[in-house]
Amino acid sequence: MDFPTRRIFNLIVFSSLLCFQIRAQAEPSGSVFFIDNPTRQFIRTPSQNDVAQSRSMSLSEVSAAVSVLLGFAPPASLSADGSSKLNEVLVPNPFDRPRAVFMLEVRGVGDPKLTDDLDNTQLFDAYHSKIIPGPRKADIQIPDEDQVSVVFLDELSEDRTDKEIRNFASWLGGSYVADTLEPLNGELIIPVADGDHVKLHMSKKAEKDFALKLLVLSQNIKRAVDVHEHLAQSIRRPAELMMGSFDGIKALQEQYGLDQQGMKILLATLSRIFDSLQTAYEGQIVGVVFFNETPSPQSESVLNLMYTSRPSPRMLAETEGSRNATLAAAEVLLVRRTLAWLTGIILIIATLFGIYFLLNMPLTRDTLLYSNVKLD
């Protein structure tokens, strides 16, 4: 093989590898966990044979499962294979759905089972499935905006304080030792599932960013619980969806590589969050946690909401008929008002003429009136 031919061959191989890498980065990969209530199940418990086998789902099937859990029908575009996947995941009772879903995308981690032991966490008994590489985005189809209440967990608030960090640590069963010289520079101690305690030093930027993003997530969860308590008092309660993403683990990975301590804190926080949601919703909620190993560079969410309400043909016919009836009623009203005004004007003119002639009649005896009257 001569030199030019070898260069062309190397160029083709390099281009193929580059295209393969770009395509792999463009497709999401990871795993999804469906966290259920142990006493009132909405998710199937996998059998021993299913546990031994590797389960897989596409993003469109995950989004369809979320729609069904909210109490809505799956999209019509769902394939037969996708419908069978839903039957494997969901309990086959369409009249018993939680109508509340906590959905979180954890970016930068493909499968927590590969990095940490899930014992004593909410993910241990959860339904676990790998994500099939495919389209980067999928839509959670909702019939109408008024039928679901959405709380986004990505919203940021004002600057944080040591008091908020201390309350967050206490909520997790840990503690926070503040720095007397500088705010948000202390030591955060969090208990994890294996009985150990993990320390985060707020003086280090990566650990501080990770802790503050966990704090934001917990505060937005509490805000969602407040919204739920308000909706619980209404007569017609909509479905409830909490959705957001968490990329705090990326800060630790960029600094320390694959960080097991950070994963332990994240899993402990997720377990505490879902415990509080189970209490607030009285078991009527399912958690869907998607671990996305290859997030989008633009930090776009892979699961988005799409409202599918469209006017039906019957509604269009009724609207058209109502519009025609309104036009006919307006025409009748116009004719009646025109006749009423014309009649009124004629009566006014006749009245004016009568008054005019009465005022200008001669003051003499009318021969017609007195013709039969004999006067002395």
Buried (B, 14 or more C-beta within 10 A) or exposed (E): EEEEEEEEEEEEEEEEEEEEEEEEBEBBBBBBBBBBBEEEBBBBEBEEEEEEEEBBBBBBBBBBBBBBBBBBEBBEEBEEEBEEBBEBBBBEEEEEBBBBBBBBBBBBBBBBBEBBBBEEBBBBBBBBBBBBBEEBBBBBBBBEEEBBBBBBBBEEEEEBEBEBBBBBBEBBEBBBBBEEEEBBBBBBBBBBBEEEEBEBEBEBEBBBBBBBBBBBBBBBBEBBBEBBEEBEEEEEEBBBBBBBBBBBBBBBBEBBEEBEBBBBBBBBBBBBBBEBBBEBBEBBBBBBBBBBBBBBEEEEBBBEBEBBEEEEEEEEEEEEEEEEEEEEEEEEEEEEEEEEEEEEEEEEEEEEEEEEEEEEEEEEEEEEEEEEEEEE
